[in-house]
Amino acid sequence: MSEMTFDRMIQQMSPEIYESLKQAVSLRKWPDGRRLTDEQTVLCLEAVIKYEHEHNVAEDQRVGYLEQSGCGSDNAGQGDSIKWVN
């Protein structure tokens, strides 16, 4: 019996599983409604990020992507706003 490593699991992960994990992290709950523990959230997020890197997901489609509108000095003291969604 071969041992499934984290890296091997990511390589074999289907796009459907990736989307499911991404949604679970976003909603902080599994598709059946059970809440993710803090440890599960961390592991799922790590898997999602690694999947995106390994499968060359477009940068603007990755978890945590923030569109850059230009150099910070272009705003002359006006800060960009970020909306956090839990």
C-alpha positions in Angstrom: 0.0 0.0 0.0 1.5 3.3 -1.0 1.5 6.3 1.4 -0.4 9.4 0.2 1.7 12.4 0.9 0.3 16.0 0.9 2.1 16.8 -2.3 0.9 13.7 -4.0 -2.7 14.5 -2.9 -2.4 18.0 -4.4 -1.1 16.6 -7.7 -4.1 14.2 -7.9 -6.7 16.6 -6.7 -9.5 17.2 -9.2 -10.7 20.7 -10.1 -14.1 19.9 -8.4 -12.3 19.0 -5.1 -10.2 22.2 -5.4 -13.4 24.3 -5.8 -15.1 22.5 -2.9 -12.1 23.2 -0.6 -12.0 26.8 -1.8 -15.7 27.2 -1.0 -15.2 25.5 2.4 -12.5 28.0 3.3 -14.6 30.9 2.1 -17.7 29.9 4.1 -15.8 28.2 6.9 -18.0 25.2 6.6 -18.2 21.9 4.8 -20.8 21.4 2.0 -23.0 19.5 4.6 -23.1 22.6 6.9 -20.6 21.4 9.5 -18.2 24.2 10.6 -14.5 23.8 9.8 -12.2 23.7 12.8 -9.3 26.1 12.8 -6.9 23.3 11.9 -9.2 22.2 9.0 -9.3 25.8 7.7 -5.6 26.1 7.8 -5.1 22.7 6.0 -7.7 23.4 3.4 -6.3 26.8 2.7 -2.8 25.4 2.4 -4.1 22.7 -0.1 -5.9 25.4 -2.1 -2.8 27.6 -2.3 -0.6 24.7 -3.2 -3.1 23.4 -5.9 -3.1 26.9 -7.4 0.6 27.0 -7.6 1.0 23.4 -8.9 -1.7 23.8 -11.5 -0.7 27.2 -12.7 -4.1 28.9 -11.8 -4.1 32.4 -13.2 -2.9 34.9 -10.6 -6.1 36.9 -10.7 -8.1 33.7 -10.0 -6.1 32.7 -6.9 -7.2 33.0 -3.3 -6.2 36.3 -1.7 -5.6 38.1 -5.0 -5.8 41.9 -4.7 -5.9 43.9 -7.9 -3.2 46.5 -7.9 -4.4 49.9 -9.3 -1.0 51.4 -9.4 1.8 52.7 -7.3 0.9 53.7 -3.8 2.2 57.2 -4.4 -0.3 57.7 -7.2 -3.1 58.1 -4.7 -1.5 61.1 -2.9 -2.4 60.0 0.6 -5.7 58.4 -0.3 -5.7 54.8 0.9 -7.2 51.9 -1.0 -10.0 50.2 0.7 -10.2 46.5 1.2 -13.5 44.7 2.0 -13.1 41.6 4.2 -15.8 39.0 3.8 -16.1 36.2 6.3 
